[in-house]
């Protein structure tokens, strides 16, 4: 079995991706840390897709995934697909469910159907569609043993051929569920995963560098490998200081587990 590669979501360093000069410098820093792959998210739309690709190429960084929402595909499907093809990007993860889908069980079921339809269209264009969770998807519908969370609904009611997963470990834990259990549930249906740790600071849950918090990586990582995950993508929405230092700590910790 091939070992998963280490990547990072540019959302971690989004403040440094708002113009071409800063984006180029940021990609240089990530490559210097050791990353060989990035997910495009939080990068300013003012930076042309071709510039993004050229800068990544210059730093020997592949683009393993992107975060493009359903509304973007609804507005101009062909333009978004052309961008993904330009980037040679095989995976797009919906970054969040639209607010109109978060109303009740029926709207979540409809979202699952709509995402499957988009995923089927993207599959025909050679792109795998995934869903990236937060913790609000752990609202439950029904009662007792028959109750389901919205995240259950998304995966139960969608076609596994056309909607796959990009589990975010922090948000799974934040929602009161088990990251390991969810990684196992999506075995064979999750090409990439977001690694984000959780720590308690001043009595509050917050995000931490991978390996610096309390998540059970000794069970999460083997489950990811057994389930066919190809990319371990670092994401840290909130960093305590320099986000590049946080990116370095996460990379070094994951590399020390044998993934460099």
Secondary structure, DSSP 8 states (H G I E B T S, - for coil): ----EEEEEGGGGGGG-SSHHHHHHHHHHHHHHT--EEEE-S--TTS-HHHHHHHHHHTT-EEEEE---HHHHHHHHHHHHHHHHHTT--EEEE-S--GGGSSSHHHHHHHHHHHHHHHHHHHHTT-EEEEE--SGGG-EESSGGG-EEHHHHHHHSS-TTT-EEE-BHHHHHHTTS-HHHHHHHTTTS-SEEEE-EEEEETTEEEEE-TTSSSS-HHHHHHHHHHTT--EEEE--SS-SS-HHHHHHHHHHHHIIIII-
